[in-house]
Each structure stands twice: as C-alpha cells, then as structure tokens.
C-alpha cells in the first residue's frame, strides 16, 4: 500500500490525493473540518471511496452518522494495527 498523510482534512481536500485515493482513514474528531464534515464534503464533490473512521469517543450517534454518510468502517481507539490492516484488505479491491 502507498500511504499519504495530511495534517488536516482541509490539506487532504486541497491535495491531488483527494482525487486519486482508493481509501481514506480519518479521525472523527479533528480541528477544523472533522471526520463527519470531511465525509460530507467528499460526498458533495462526488468522491466516493471507502472511508474508515476512527475515534476514541465511539458514541452510537456518531457511528450512525458515519454509516449514513457511507463510511466503510467505524473503529475505536486504540486501534489494533493488525485489525486495521485486515479491514483495509477487506475493503480494497
């Protein structure tokens, strides 16, 4: 897997990777545009690819909101690296 990292959702959206990424792993709670806002913006601009949302605050309402927006997974922190890799392998073609 080739991985790119970004300091914020806004930086990701402004990068060429936002149009070429096959998958996105994001946090739910971030300064500026949060994980839900990022999913909404991706949907608004027509970028549909698997989004994995992770959070240390797994409220049921947040889980449902992510699912409604099309998140492929909602994972609780701390993240088990092997579980994340297994999920990504299942999601990606």
C-alpha positions, 0 to 999 in steps of 0.5 A: 500500500502507498500511504499519504498523510495530511495534517488536516482534512482541509490539506487532504481536500486541497491535495491531488490525493483527494482525487486519486485515493482508493481509501481514506482513514480519518479521525472523527474528531479533528480541528477544523473540518472533522471526520463527519464534515470531511465525509460530507464534503467528499460526498458533495464533490462526488468522491466516493471511496471507502472511508474508515473512521476512527475515534476514541469517543465511539458514541452510537450517534456518531457511528450512525452518522458515519454509516449514513454518510457511507463510511466503510468502517467505524473503529475505536481507539486504540486501534489494533494495527493488525485489525486495521490492516485486515479491514483495509484488505477487506475493503480494497479491491 
